[in-house]
Amino acid sequence: NRTSRQLALTDFGLRLVESAARIYAEAEMAEDTARELATRPKGLIRLAAPMDFGTRWLAPILPDFFELFPEISIDLHMSDAVVDIVGDGFDAALRIAVLPDSSLVARRLAPVDRFILAAPAYLKQYGVPEHPRELTAHHCLGYAYRARQDVWRLRNSEGKEEVISPSGSLRATNSQALVPMALRGLGIIELPEFLAHDYLVDGQLTPILPDWTLPTGALYFVTPSARSRPAKVEVLADFMMARLSNPVWRRRS
C-alpha cells in the first residue's frame, strides 16, 4: 500500500516475506552444509571393491584410515561383479583391470601382473606345458567375472599372441574359490599377483610358461567426477595412493 508519505506491505505481502525469509534461510543453511562437506573430510562414503582384494588388502588398512579421519564412515560393498558407480550411487570404487575408455575418473595406484600357476604335484603328474597351445589338453580352471570373456590372452617377446579358453572341472565367480583345486593338484589356475604372491613365496604354486605374459592391468581408484569431488573422497584417494601404490604383494612377487 502506498501513500504520498510511505509504503506499507499488505497482509498478503507480509505472509510472502515470512515465507521467502524462511526459504532463503534454508537455502543458506544448505549451501553452508555443502561448502563444509566439500572442504572438511566428514560424512558417508559409499565404496565398491573386488571381494578378494577387499578382504585381503583393503580391510586391514581401513582402521588406520578411520583413526586419521574419525568423522568419515564407509559403506563398503565388496563384489567381483563390476558395479555401475554412477547408477548404483557409489562415491568411489577400487577396480583391478585393463580399464577401457570411460567418462569415469580413474587414478592409477599400482600395476597388477597376472600369473598362470600350477601345483608341483599337478606338473609332476601331467607334465609342464611348454607352449600355450598345450594348455588345451590340461585342466584349466575358469573365472566367470572376466571383463569381456573367460579367455587367457598370452603374448611372447616376439609379439605372438595365443588365446586359450580354460576348460576344467570348475569355473567360479570368485578367484579364491579356485585356489583349493589348484593347491590339490587338480588344475591350472590364473591369478592376479595380489592373490598369487603368498603361494609363489612358499612354493605351493609354480608359475608356468615364463616366456609368455598375460596383459598387465592395474589397481585404480575410480570416481564419477574429479570436478566436484568432496573432501571426504579426496582424502580417501590420497590414503589409497599412500598405502597401495607400493604394496607388499608387488615387492614380493
Solvent accessible surface area in square Angstrom, and as a share of the most:
residue,aa,sasa,rsa
1,N,119,0.61
2,R,203,0.74
3,T,82,0.48
4,S,119,0.77
5,R,226,0.83
6,Q,121,0.54
7,L,137,0.68
8,A,54,0.42
9,L,104,0.52
10,T,58,0.34
11,D,103,0.53
12,F,138,0.57
13,G,13,0.12
14,L,92,0.46
15,R,146,0.53
16,L,102,0.51
17,V,78,0.45
18,E,115,0.51
19,S,39,0.25
20,A,53,0.41
21,A,57,0.45
22,R,139,0.51
23,I,112,0.57
24,Y,141,0.53
25,A,51,0.40
26,E,100,0.45
27,A,57,0.44
28,E,81,0.36
29,M,132,0.59
30,A,64,0.49
31,E,97,0.44
32,D,82,0.42
33,T,67,0.39
34,A,59,0.45
35,R,127,0.46
36,E,67,0.30
37,L,64,0.32
38,A,58,0.45
39,T,100,0.58
40,R,100,0.36
41,P,38,0.24
42,K,55,0.23
43,G,26,0.25
44,L,88,0.44
45,I,0,0.00
46,R,76,0.28
47,L,0,0.00
48,A,4,0.03
49,A,5,0.04
50,P,25,0.15
51,M,72,0.32
52,D,15,0.08
53,F,0,0.00
54,G,0,0.00
55,T,71,0.41
56,R,94,0.34
57,W,31,0.11
58,L,0,0.00
59,A,41,0.32
60,P,81,0.51
61,I,18,0.09
62,L,18,0.09
63,P,76,0.48
64,D,56,0.29
65,F,0,0.00
66,F,72,0.30
67,E,143,0.64
68,L,112,0.56
69,F,49,0.20
70,P,110,0.69
71,E,81,0.36
72,I,7,0.03
73,S,55,0.36
74,I,30,0.15
75,D,67,0.35
76,L,53,0.26
77,H,76,0.34
78,M,56,0.25
79,S,35,0.23
80,D,25,0.13
81,A,37,0.29
82,V,112,0.64
83,V,23,0.13
84,D,83,0.43
85,I,2,0.01
86,V,98,0.57
87,G,59,0.57
88,D,75,0.39
89,G,44,0.42
90,F,12,0.05
91,D,42,0.22
92,A,0,0.00
93,A,1,0.01
94,L,3,0.01
95,R,40,0.15
96,I,44,0.23
97,A,32,0.25
98,V,85,0.49
99,L,52,0.26
100,P,85,0.54
101,D,150,0.78
102,S,73,0.47
103,S,108,0.70
104,L,42,0.21
105,V,52,0.30
106,A,48,0.37
107,R,76,0.28
108,R,130,0.47
109,L,8,0.04
110,A,1,0.01
111,P,33,0.21
112,V,2,0.01
113,D,43,0.22
114,R,56,0.20
115,F,49,0.20
116,I,7,0.04
117,L,0,0.00
118,A,0,0.00
119,A,3,0.03
120,P,71,0.44
121,A,63,0.49
122,Y,0,0.00
123,L,21,0.10
124,K,184,0.78
125,Q,129,0.57
126,Y,96,0.36
127,G,32,0.31
128,V,81,0.46
129,P,3,0.02
130,E,132,0.59
131,H,47,0.21
132,P,0,0.00
133,R,145,0.53
134,E,76,0.34
135,L,1,0.01
136,T,93,0.54
137,A,92,0.71
138,H,25,0.11
139,H,80,0.36
140,C,1,0.00
141,L,3,0.01
142,G,3,0.03
143,Y,38,0.15
144,A,33,0.26
145,Y,92,0.35
146,R,53,0.19
147,A,83,0.65
148,R,191,0.70
149,Q,100,0.45
150,D,23,0.12
151,V,19,0.11
152,W,0,0.00
153,R,93,0.34
154,L,2,0.01
155,R,117,0.43
156,N,29,0.15
157,S,119,0.77
158,E,131,0.59
159,G,37,0.36
160,K,124,0.52
161,E,79,0.35
162,E,33,0.15
163,V,69,0.40
164,I,7,0.04
165,S,73,0.47
166,P,22,0.14
167,S,72,0.47
168,G,35,0.34
169,S,91,0.59
170,L,58,0.29
171,R,143,0.52
172,A,17,0.13
173,T,69,0.40
174,N,34,0.17
175,S,11,0.07
176,Q,68,0.30
177,A,53,0.41
178,L,2,0.01
179,V,2,0.01
180,P,84,0.53
181,M,47,0.21
182,A,0,0.00
183,L,64,0.32
184,R,186,0.68
185,G,7,0.06
186,L,87,0.43
187,G,0,0.00
188,I,0,0.00
189,I,0,0.00
190,E,12,0.05
191,L,0,0.00
192,P,21,0.13
193,E,3,0.01
194,F,11,0.05
195,L,14,0.07
196,A,0,0.00
197,H,1,0.01
198,D,51,0.27
199,Y,35,0.13
200,L,39,0.19
201,V,95,0.55
202,D,84,0.44
203,G,39,0.37
204,Q,80,0.35
205,L,2,0.01
206,T,51,0.29
207,P,66,0.41
208,I,10,0.05
209,L,6,0.03
210,P,120,0.76
211,D,110,0.57
212,W,28,0.10
213,T,88,0.51
214,L,14,0.07
215,P,56,0.35
216,T,73,0.43
217,G,9,0.09
218,A,2,0.01
219,L,0,0.00
220,Y,35,0.13
221,F,0,0.00
222,V,2,0.01
223,T,1,0.00
224,P,49,0.31
225,S,46,0.30
226,A,54,0.42
227,R,231,0.84
228,S,96,0.62
229,R,43,0.16
230,P,36,0.23
231,A,14,0.11
232,K,28,0.12
233,V,2,0.01
234,E,62,0.28
235,V,27,0.16
236,L,0,0.00
237,A,0,0.00
238,D,74,0.38
239,F,17,0.07
240,M,0,0.00
241,M,54,0.24
242,A,79,0.61
243,R,98,0.36
244,L,6,0.03
245,S,47,0.30
246,N,94,0.48
247,P,7,0.05
248,V,54,0.31
249,W,0,0.00
250,R,78,0.28
251,R,143,0.52
252,R,133,0.49
253,S,57,0.37
